[in-house]
Every structure is written in C-alpha cells, then in structure tokens.
C-alpha cells in the first residue's frame, strides 16, 4: 500500500539564547522535511500540497511557508540564535538574498539517490528526486555566484556553518511504511551513512570548515510509527514514555553508526570542526517528562489529524478533509503525526545550543 505522507521523515524551556558576537556570516542547510523552508512547495512536486495552506504555518508566520509544522523549525531557531536571517529556499531563485545562507533541504528527500530506490522497486514512492547529492550539486552551482577567487571563497566559507541533515530518515520511512522490517532497514544503514559522509567530504573539499551533522529523532515516539506498528504486546513499549522500543533502538543504531563515521572524518580532516547534533537525546527529554517542558497536551498524540489512538489517520491527514488542528499547538510535541510542533523544535534547538546536545559544542567557549 502506498502511503501519501509528508516525511522527515515552551513553557519551562528557556528561549534559544543568542550566540554572540556573530560567529558566522552564513548558514547552508541540506536535508528533508525537518528543515525544508519551502523548496518542496516551490518544486511543484504536488498539485495541491496541504503544507501550502493553513493550519501549516499558523503559529508564527500566520500563513503557510512550505514548512512541515505549525511554525518555525530547528534551523530557524539556530539562525535566530546566530543572529542570521531565516534561510531562503534555494528554489526561490533569489540570489540577492543568499549571501547569509541558503536552504537546500526538500521534504521527502533521501540520503541515497533515486536509483537505489528504483532498484528496490520503491521508486514510485519517492516524493522528490532531490536527494542529498542533488542538493550538494545545487550548492556547487550556487557557489560561483557567492564568491569568485579561491581566497575569497575560502574566507567566506570559513565563516559559514553547514548543516548536513537531518537526512536519512526517509531512506528508512519509505520501505518501513510499505512493510519493510527492522532487519531490512538495518541492512541499508551503512549505505545511508556512507552517502552522508560522502556529502560531508564533498562540502569540505569545496571549502566548508564547520559542519553540524544531526542524527535521527526517536522515531518510535512518532505518531505515524505508533499507529502503523501498534502492538498488542505491552513489552514492545517503553514503560517510561510509551514509545515503541524497537524503532527507537533502530534510530539509535543509525545514530551510533553515523557518529563512528564522523569520528573517522575528523581524523581525515583535522582542520575542520564536525559537530554531531544529538536530535535523539534532545527530543527524548520531552517524551520522558512532557509536562516539565509544557507539553500538557501530550507528546505521542498529534495536534493536527483525523482521529485514531494517536490522532494520525492516513485517510484524514492534517490539512485534509476530516482533520482538524488542536487549539494550542504549543502544548503538543507532535504536529501532524510525522513532524513536530514549533514548541518541540524550539526545545530541541535550545538543547543543541545551550544544553549540551551537540558534540563538540555548538556554543563557543566563554572567555
């Protein structure tokens, strides 16, 4: 069965404080729907995408922007903290606004190229062909308009921050949602991690010096996974948070393989700073202690959806007929069953910048 999904697939939380003085002149972001600020919408991949209308964007922008949430994303909060403007989507084709950074992320994007999925007979499931290597190609093409001489480019890129991900979640979502088991997903982890590390190497060869590489979220706590893989066996659930243990263990497996690969890259490129962003750890706090972080509406149930035990219903997804959004998204961690709310993203971003969930630290040492 083909699932028509959007992939990424603050209460006691302090605001994401600014990192000052300004350390970076630009941010370049690569990824999927966790950080897409409009490319999927601009690509015209779907005739009537629901992310192109309210309630998407209702909280902060008051209109849809192509973000798969009610408001801002982690990358938006990072830009705010670094004193930089929100990243314009690359496909907006406004080079004059690209000097302080560009967002290449596309909802539904994968780390592996479309050929891999076509070989697996999954090609028809792909929402976009803008895989990570395609996004890197876009950057290379744009680079010539951002700087000209090697010295100019080196100086500019040395003061730029590169976010490579989160990416890879959709490489697992596509097969999982049509019946792939965890062992099958595990088999593709080395290929996914290799695609990510290859992209990082290409960016370093292009002049990138500081890079942030996020891991996967605890997908076993996602409403879509909780709905599709419901189990009558209580032992399949984590008693601390109600999440599916096996899928969270899988996310950790991917993250551990990614961290090992990043350590190898650090040895290969000692002049660079490669930061691992622990999205899993930063998000897990919310599921362990929802009320402490202001999520009185819950963390496992989607704010916007069409019913079901976790308010995710594939025949009445957020934005479609039969669905409705909760009154106060800030009290929910999950937005539409797959993506998180602005409140949850704010908390995760705060954890990266202020809370020790980035290794080495994204925050500069105090003098």
C-alpha positions in Angstrom: 0.0 0.0 0.0 1.3 3.4 -0.9 1.1 5.9 1.9 0.7 9.5 0.9 2.8 11.1 3.7 5.0 14.0 4.4 8.3 12.7 5.6 11.1 13.6 7.7 10.5 11.5 7.9 7.7 26.5 25.6 6.9 26.6 28.9 9.9 25.7 31.2 12.2 25.6 28.1 14.3 28.8 28.0 14.4 30.7 24.8 17.1 29.8 22.4 19.7 32.4 23.5 21.8 34.2 21.0 25.4 33.1 20.4 27.3 36.4 20.2 29.2 38.1 18.9 28.2 36.8 15.4 30.4 33.9 14.6 29.0 33.1 11.2 28.2 35.1 8.1 26.0 32.4 6.5 24.3 29.0 7.1 23.9 26.4 4.3 21.4 23.7 5.1 20.8 20.3 3.5 18.1 17.9 4.5 14.5 16.8 4.3 11.1 18.0 5.8 12.6 18.5 9.3 14.4 21.6 7.8 12.7 22.4 4.5 11.7 26.1 4.4 9.9 26.0 1.1 11.7 24.0 -1.6 9.2 21.2 -1.8 6.4 23.6 -2.3 8.3 25.6 -4.9 9.3 22.4 -6.7 5.7 21.9 -7.7 6.0 18.1 -7.0 2.4 18.0 -5.9 -0.5 19.9 -7.4 -2.3 20.7 -4.1 0.1 20.1 -1.2 -1.5 20.6 2.2 1.6 22.2 3.5 0.8 25.0 1.2 -2.1 26.1 3.3 -3.2 26.6 6.9 -3.1 25.2 9.5 0.6 24.7 8.4 2.4 27.9 9.5 -0.4 29.1 11.7 1.6 29.7 14.9 4.4 32.1 13.9 4.2 33.1 10.3 0.3 33.1 10.3 0.4 31.7 6.8 1.9 28.6 5.2 5.5 28.8 4.1 6.2 25.3 3.0 7.5 24.3 6.4 6.1 21.0 7.7 5.0 22.4 11.0 2.7 25.0 12.6 5.7 27.4 12.8 9.4 27.6 13.0 11.8 24.6 12.6 15.1 23.8 14.4 17.1 25.5 11.6 15.0 28.7 12.1 15.9 28.8 15.8 19.5 28.2 15.1 19.5 31.1 12.6 17.9 33.3 15.2 20.5 32.3 17.8 23.3 33.1 15.4 21.9 36.5 14.5 21.2 35.5 10.9 18.0 35.8 8.9 15.8 32.7 8.2 17.2 30.7 5.3 15.5 31.3 2.0 14.8 28.2 0.0 17.1 27.6 -2.9 14.3 27.2 -5.4 13.0 30.7 -4.6 15.8 31.7 -7.0 16.6 35.0 -5.3 20.4 35.1 -5.3 20.4 38.6 -3.8 19.0 37.1 -0.6 21.5 34.2 -0.5 24.6 36.0 1.0 23.7 35.0 4.5 22.8 31.4 3.6 20.5 29.2 1.7 18.3 26.2 2.4 18.7 23.3 0.0 16.5 20.8 2.1 13.5 19.3 0.4 10.6 17.5 2.1 10.7 13.8 1.3 14.4 13.9 0.3 16.7 10.9 0.9 20.4 10.5 1.6 20.6 7.8 -1.1 19.9 8.6 -4.8 16.7 7.7 -6.6 18.5 4.8 -8.3 18.8 2.9 -5.1 15.0 3.0 -4.5 14.3 2.2 -8.1 16.4 -1.0 -7.7 14.4 -1.8 -4.6 11.1 -1.3 -6.6 10.3 1.7 -4.3 10.9 4.4 -6.9 7.3 5.3 -7.2 7.1 6.1 -3.5 9.6 9.0 -3.7 8.1 12.4 -3.3 11.2 14.1 -4.7 14.3 13.2 -6.6 16.2 16.0 -4.8 18.4 13.6 -2.8 21.4 14.7 -0.8 23.8 14.5 -3.8 21.4 16.6 -5.8 21.3 19.2 -3.0 25.2 19.3 -3.0 25.1 19.8 -6.7 22.8 22.9 -6.2 25.3 24.2 -3.7 28.2 23.8 -6.1 26.2 25.6 -8.8 25.4 28.5 -6.5 28.9 28.8 -5.0 30.1 30.6 -8.2 27.7 33.4 -7.5 28.6 33.8 -3.8 32.4 34.1 -4.3 34.9 34.1 -7.2 38.5 33.7 -6.3 39.8 30.8 -4.2 40.9 33.1 -1.4 37.5 34.9 -1.4 35.7 31.6 -1.3 37.9 30.2 1.5 37.4 33.3 3.6 33.6 33.3 3.1 33.1 29.6 3.6 35.4 29.6 6.7 32.8 31.9 8.3 29.8 29.8 7.2 28.1 27.0 9.1 27.0 23.9 7.2 24.0 21.8 8.4 24.1 18.4 6.8 20.8 16.9 7.9 18.9 15.6 9.5 18.9 13.4 6.4 18.4 9.6 6.1 15.1 9.3 8.0 13.2 9.0 4.7 15.5 6.3 3.4 14.0 4.2 6.2 10.5 5.6 6.1 9.8 4.7 2.5 10.5 1.0 2.9 9.1 0.8 6.5 5.7 2.2 5.5 5.2 -0.5 2.9 6.1 -3.4 5.1 9.9 -3.4 5.4 11.0 -4.9 8.7 13.8 -3.6 11.0 16.4 -6.1 9.8 15.8 -4.9 6.2 16.1 -1.3 7.4 19.3 -2.1 9.3 20.8 -3.5 6.1 20.7 -0.1 4.4 22.2 1.9 7.3 25.8 1.5 6.1 24.8 2.8 2.7 22.9 5.8 4.2 25.7 6.7 6.5 28.2 6.4 3.6 26.0 8.8 1.5 26.0 11.3 4.3 29.8 11.1 4.9 30.4 11.4 1.2 28.4 14.6 1.1 30.3 16.0 4.0 33.6 15.2 2.3 32.4 17.0 -0.8 31.5 20.1 1.1 34.9 20.1 2.9 36.6 19.8 -0.4 34.5 22.8 -1.6 35.8 24.8 1.4 33.4 24.0 4.3 35.2 24.1 7.7 32.4 24.0 10.3 29.7 21.4 9.9 26.8 20.2 12.0 25.5 16.7 11.3 22.3 15.8 13.1 21.2 12.3 13.9 17.7 10.8 13.7 14.9 11.6 16.1 13.3 8.9 18.3 11.0 7.6 15.6 9.5 5.1 17.9 7.8 8.0 19.6 6.3 9.3 16.3 2.6 9.1 15.9 2.9 7.6 12.4 5.1 4.8 13.7 3.0 4.3 16.8 -0.1 4.0 14.6 1.3 1.8 11.8 3.2 -0.5 14.1 0.8 -0.8 17.0 1.3 -3.9 19.0 -0.9 -5.9 21.4 2.3 -6.8 23.3 2.9 -4.4 26.2 6.6 -5.4 26.2 7.0 -3.7 22.9 6.5 -0.3 24.6 8.9 1.6 26.7 7.2 2.0 30.1 8.9 5.3 30.7 7.3 7.1 27.7 5.0 4.7 25.9 7.2 4.7 22.7 8.0 1.7 20.6 11.2 0.3 21.8 12.4 -1.5 18.7 12.1 1.6 16.4 13.8 3.8 18.9 16.6 1.2 19.2 16.8 1.3 15.4 17.2 5.1 15.4 20.0 4.8 18.0 21.6 2.2 15.8 21.7 4.6 12.8 22.9 7.4 15.1 25.8 5.3 16.5 26.9 4.3 13.0 26.8 7.9 12.0 28.8 9.1 15.0 31.5 6.4 14.2 31.7 7.7 10.7 32.0 11.3 11.8 35.0 10.4 14.0 36.7 8.9 11.0 36.1 12.1 9.1 37.5 14.2 11.9 40.8 12.3 11.7 40.8 12.7 7.9 40.1 16.4 8.0 41.8 17.7 11.2 41.4 21.3 10.2 37.6 21.1 10.3 35.1 21.1 13.2 32.5 18.4 12.7 29.7 18.7 15.2 27.3 15.8 15.9 23.8 17.2 16.8 22.0 14.8 19.1 18.4 15.3 18.0 17.5 12.0 19.6 18.8 13.0 23.1 17.4 16.5 22.9 13.9 15.2 21.9 13.9 12.2 24.3 13.7 14.6 27.2 10.3 15.8 26.0 8.9 12.2 25.9 10.3 11.4 29.4 8.9 14.5 31.1 6.3 16.1 28.9 4.7 18.4 31.5 8.1 19.7 32.6 8.5 21.1 29.1 5.0 22.4 28.8 3.5 19.6 26.7 0.3 19.2 28.7 -1.5 18.0 25.5 1.0 15.2 25.3 3.9 14.1 23.2 2.7 11.0 21.4 -0.6 12.3 20.0 -0.6 14.6 17.0 -2.0 18.1 17.4 -3.4 18.0 13.8 -5.0 14.9 12.4 -8.2 13.0 11.7 -8.6 10.7 14.7 -7.2 7.4 15.9 -5.3 6.5 19.1 -2.6 9.0 18.3 -4.7 11.3 16.1 -2.9 10.1 12.9 -5.3 8.8 10.3 -3.9 8.2 6.8 -7.2 8.9 5.2 -7.7 12.2 7.0 -4.2 13.6 7.5 -3.5 17.1 8.7 -4.9 19.7 6.3 -7.2 17.2 4.6 -11.0 16.9 4.9 -11.8 15.2 8.2 -8.8 16.5 10.1 -8.6 19.4 12.5 -5.8 21.1 14.5 -5.7 21.4 18.3 -6.4 24.8 19.8 -2.9 25.3 21.3 -0.1 23.5 19.4 2.4 24.8 22.0 1.1 22.2 24.4 1.8 19.3 21.9 5.1 18.0 20.8 3.8 16.2 17.6 2.3 18.4 14.9 0.8 16.2 12.1 1.8 12.7 13.1 5.2 12.8 11.4 6.6 16.2 12.1 6.9 18.1 15.4 5.5 21.4 16.5 7.3 24.7 16.7 7.4 24.3 20.5 9.1 20.9 20.3 11.6 22.2 17.7 12.4 25.2 19.9 13.2 22.9 22.8 15.4 20.7 20.6 17.2 23.7 19.2 17.7 25.0 22.7 19.2 21.7 23.7 21.7 21.9 20.8 22.8 25.4 21.5 22.5 25.7 25.3 22.0 22.2 26.7 24.9 20.0 25.7 23.3 18.1 22.9 26.0 19.0 20.3 29.4 17.4 20.3 31.7 19.3 20.2 29.7 22.2 21.5 27.9 24.5 19.0 28.3 27.3 21.6 31.8 28.9 21.6 33.7 28.7 24.9 33.3 31.7 27.2 36.3 34.0 27.6 
